[in-house]
Amino acid sequence: MSDRKAPEKKLLKALAGEKTDSPPIWLMRQAGRYLPEYRKVRAEAGSFLDLCYSPKLAEEVTLQPIRRYGFDAAILFSDILVVPDALGQKVAFKEGEGPVLDPVTDSAGIAALGSPSGVKAALAPVYETVSRLKQSLPADVTLIGFAGAPWTVATYMVGGRGSPDQAAAKLLAYREPDTFQKLIDILVEATVEHLSAQVEAGAEALQIFDTWAGSLPELSFERFALKPARAIRAKLKARFPHVPVIAFPRGAGGMAEHYFRETGVEGLSLDTGVSPLVARDRLQPIGCLQGNLDPLLLVAGGAEMRAQAAHILEALGHGPFIFNLGHGIVPQTPPEHVGELVRLVKDFGA
């Protein structure tokens, strides 16, 4: 047996609060439709959920951007809506429409959901993908598991699909807050089980996506975004004290600092609207930051992309920091622009 020391994982070092030689980089939705090799596998898979539940194919599309670009982390290829699927809510992804669910709109619908304790069995193929990746990823690449935050997942469960204003979920939360709280409580437990199973299968860090956090007013944000994230973090820390968690409360704005301190997460992912200079002064002293290049700058490329990426690096790259986007890569992104960005980040500080 070799006693060779494993390579230090740059992303885990950053999440431990350390400055790295150059910031680690990975990108949200780095495996996806902008890559021709992904589109080929997607065409073979059948439905989108079939791809998520096919360990061999999900492993392949997770590895594709690592092979192509040499990112410092791979995020499991899956979807936030596998949790409601595991809870027994009918979920489908329709071409040109996105996710479509049978809406859960009242206490009877919530009561009819399955138990959070059944999530691990229902999502066994997802954890098999994680186990495969643990073996197939390069030794210096961090494997990130993830889940949607309860509020964001609930918006799809109640609304039956994505919406620009999350009106259905917000109205249920405002009119029947205790009923809505029951759904949030189920999702807290289900999310803990889902993330725990990913860690047990080999995930080394976790990210919680709260894409619609910014649509909530302050008191609702506290109850339905911050408190569930804090509960999830506390339960995970009790089980896996050394596994760091990154949260992405997109659109949190003035609540971001409070959220970062109160939830206890090790990393805070910033959306495009956050000033890197303000984040450096107000947020980076709390812990590791991640972000926040506009995904459309990655589409445009050129001098403007380079200038704005350099601005983020200069502001945040001298402390604990992970370079990423302010949201996910969009399908029209030229793959060569991604390669240029990776080189720019890796050359920072050289």
QUIKA-V167117 format. One record per backbone hydrogen bond with DSSP energy under -0.5 kcal/mol. NH is the residue of the N-H (numbers start at 1). CO is the residue of the C=O. If there is no record, write none. Layout:
nh=NH co=CO
nh=NH co=CO
//
This chain:
nh=10 co=8
nh=13 co=9
nh=14 co=10
nh=15 co=11
nh=16 co=12
nh=17 co=14
nh=18 co=13
nh=24 co=321
nh=26 co=323
nh=30 co=27
nh=32 co=30
nh=35 co=32
nh=39 co=35
nh=40 co=36
nh=41 co=37
nh=42 co=38
nh=43 co=39
nh=44 co=40
nh=45 co=41
nh=46 co=42
nh=47 co=45
nh=51 co=47
nh=52 co=48
nh=53 co=49
nh=54 co=51
nh=55 co=53
nh=58 co=54
nh=59 co=55
nh=60 co=56
nh=61 co=57
nh=62 co=58
nh=63 co=59
nh=64 co=60
nh=65 co=61
nh=67 co=63
nh=68 co=64
nh=69 co=65
nh=70 co=65
nh=70 co=66
nh=72 co=25
nh=73 co=25
nh=74 co=142
nh=76 co=74
nh=76 co=144
nh=78 co=76
nh=82 co=79
nh=83 co=80
nh=85 co=81
nh=86 co=82
nh=87 co=83
nh=88 co=85
nh=89 co=84
nh=92 co=100
nh=94 co=92
nh=94 co=98
nh=97 co=94
nh=98 co=94
nh=100 co=92
nh=101 co=160
nh=102 co=90
nh=103 co=101
nh=104 co=157
nh=105 co=103
nh=110 co=106
nh=111 co=107
nh=112 co=108
nh=113 co=110
nh=114 co=87
nh=118 co=115
nh=119 co=116
nh=122 co=118
nh=123 co=119
nh=124 co=121
nh=126 co=123
nh=127 co=123
nh=128 co=124
nh=129 co=125
nh=130 co=126
nh=131 co=127
nh=132 co=128
nh=133 co=129
nh=134 co=130
nh=135 co=131
nh=135 co=132
nh=136 co=132
nh=137 co=133
nh=141 co=138
nh=142 co=72
nh=144 co=74
nh=144 co=142
nh=145 co=143
nh=145 co=205
nh=147 co=207
nh=149 co=209
nh=153 co=149
nh=154 co=150
nh=155 co=151
nh=156 co=152
nh=157 co=153
nh=158 co=154
nh=159 co=155
nh=160 co=156
nh=162 co=99
nh=170 co=166
nh=171 co=167
nh=172 co=168
nh=173 co=169
nh=174 co=170
nh=175 co=171
nh=176 co=172
nh=180 co=176
nh=181 co=177
nh=182 co=178
nh=183 co=179
nh=184 co=180
nh=185 co=181
nh=186 co=182
nh=187 co=183
nh=188 co=184
nh=189 co=185
nh=190 co=186
nh=191 co=187
nh=192 co=188
nh=193 co=189
nh=194 co=190
nh=195 co=191
nh=196 co=192
nh=197 co=193
nh=198 co=194
nh=199 co=195
nh=200 co=196
nh=201 co=197
nh=202 co=198
nh=202 co=199
nh=203 co=198
nh=204 co=143
nh=205 co=143
nh=206 co=244
nh=207 co=145
nh=208 co=246
nh=209 co=147
nh=209 co=207
nh=210 co=208
nh=210 co=248
nh=213 co=210
nh=214 co=250
nh=215 co=212
nh=216 co=213
nh=221 co=217
nh=222 co=218
nh=223 co=219
nh=224 co=220
nh=225 co=221
nh=226 co=221
nh=227 co=222
nh=229 co=225
nh=230 co=226
nh=231 co=227
nh=232 co=228
nh=233 co=229
nh=234 co=230
nh=235 co=231
nh=236 co=232
nh=237 co=233
nh=238 co=234
nh=239 co=235
nh=240 co=236
nh=243 co=240
nh=244 co=204
nh=244 co=242
nh=246 co=206
nh=247 co=267
nh=248 co=208
nh=250 co=210
nh=250 co=248
nh=252 co=249
nh=255 co=252
nh=256 co=253
nh=259 co=255
nh=260 co=256
nh=261 co=257
nh=262 co=258
nh=263 co=259
nh=264 co=260
nh=266 co=245
nh=267 co=245
nh=268 co=288
nh=269 co=247
nh=270 co=290
nh=274 co=271
nh=279 co=275
nh=280 co=276
nh=281 co=277
nh=282 co=278
nh=283 co=279
nh=284 co=279
nh=286 co=283
nh=287 co=283
nh=288 co=266
nh=289 co=320
nh=290 co=268
nh=291 co=322
nh=293 co=324
nh=297 co=294
nh=298 co=294
nh=299 co=295
nh=300 co=296
nh=301 co=297
nh=305 co=301
nh=306 co=302
nh=307 co=303
nh=308 co=304
nh=309 co=305
nh=310 co=306
nh=311 co=307
nh=312 co=308
nh=313 co=309
nh=314 co=310
nh=315 co=311
nh=316 co=312
nh=317 co=313
nh=319 co=316
nh=322 co=289
nh=323 co=24
nh=324 co=291
nh=326 co=293
nh=329 co=28
nh=333 co=330
nh=337 co=334
nh=338 co=334
nh=339 co=335
nh=340 co=336
nh=341 co=337
nh=342 co=338
nh=343 co=339
nh=344 co=340
nh=345 co=341
nh=346 co=342
nh=347 co=343
nh=348 co=344
nh=348 co=345
nh=350 co=347
//
